Amino acid sequence: MEKKNVILGTVLGLFIIGLPYSGGWKKGGIAAAALIIVGVALNFIVGTAVFSYIADAIGAYLGYRWTTEYNAAIDGDVLAIEE
């Protein structure tokens, strides 16, 4: 199996729709749907776009984290997964 590009995982995670790349279709799809639903609902309730930026930041973090964990699992590096 090939390693995933960490920078690509982070950038795609920033746009939320790239989370399936980082975390797989099931985990990434659920996280993307949850971030979109919660972000849009909070934006609608409060009347501002601040929560979209927060959801984007969370998506970027998850993209980075999941891609790093995936690469560490391929290498067999247990310490990198636990960090």
C-alpha positions as CSV (number, residue, x, y, z in Angstrom):
1,M,0.0,0.0,0.0
2,E,1.2,3.5,-0.8
3,K,1.6,6.3,1.7
4,K,-0.8,9.2,1.4
5,N,0.5,12.7,0.9
6,V,0.1,14.6,4.3
7,I,-0.1,18.1,2.6
8,L,-2.8,16.9,0.2
9,G,-4.7,15.4,3.1
10,T,-4.5,18.6,5.0
11,V,-5.5,20.8,2.1
12,L,-8.4,18.6,1.0
13,G,-9.5,18.4,4.7
14,L,-9.7,22.2,4.7
15,F,-12.4,21.9,2.1
16,I,-14.1,19.2,4.1
17,I,-15.0,17.1,1.1
18,G,-11.5,15.7,1.1
19,L,-11.9,13.9,4.4
20,P,-12.7,10.6,2.7
21,Y,-9.2,10.7,1.2
22,S,-7.7,11.0,4.6
23,G,-9.9,8.8,6.8
24,G,-11.5,6.5,4.3
25,W,-15.0,6.6,2.8
26,K,-16.9,5.5,5.9
27,K,-15.1,7.5,8.6
28,G,-14.3,10.5,6.4
29,G,-17.8,10.6,4.9
30,I,-19.4,10.6,8.3
31,A,-17.1,13.3,9.6
32,A,-17.6,15.5,6.4
33,A,-21.4,15.2,6.7
34,A,-21.4,16.0,10.4
35,L,-19.2,19.0,9.9
36,I,-21.3,20.3,7.0
37,I,-24.6,19.8,8.9
38,V,-23.4,21.3,12.2
39,G,-21.7,24.2,10.5
40,V,-24.6,25.1,8.3
41,A,-27.1,24.7,11.1
42,L,-25.1,26.9,13.5
43,N,-24.5,29.5,10.7
44,F,-28.3,29.6,10.1
45,I,-29.2,29.9,13.8
46,V,-26.6,32.6,14.6
47,G,-26.7,34.4,11.2
48,T,-23.0,34.5,10.6
49,A,-20.4,32.5,8.7
50,V,-18.0,32.0,11.6
51,F,-18.9,28.4,12.1
52,S,-18.0,27.6,8.5
53,Y,-14.4,28.7,9.2
54,I,-14.3,26.7,12.4
55,A,-15.6,23.6,10.5
56,D,-12.9,24.1,7.8
57,A,-10.2,24.3,10.5
58,I,-11.5,21.1,12.1
59,G,-11.5,19.4,8.7
60,A,-7.9,20.5,8.0
61,Y,-6.8,19.1,11.4
62,L,-8.6,15.8,10.8
63,G,-7.2,15.5,7.3
64,Y,-3.7,16.0,8.7
65,R,-4.2,13.7,11.7
66,W,-5.8,10.8,9.8
67,T,-3.2,11.0,7.0
68,T,-0.4,10.9,9.5
69,E,-1.9,8.0,11.3
70,Y,-2.4,6.1,8.1
71,N,1.2,6.6,7.0
72,A,2.4,5.6,10.5
73,A,0.3,2.4,10.4
74,I,1.9,1.5,7.0
75,D,5.4,2.0,8.5
76,G,4.5,0.1,11.6
77,D,5.5,3.1,13.7
78,V,3.4,2.6,16.9
79,L,4.7,5.8,18.6
80,A,3.6,8.1,15.8
81,I,0.0,6.7,16.0
82,E,-0.2,7.3,19.8
83,E,1.0,11.0,19.6
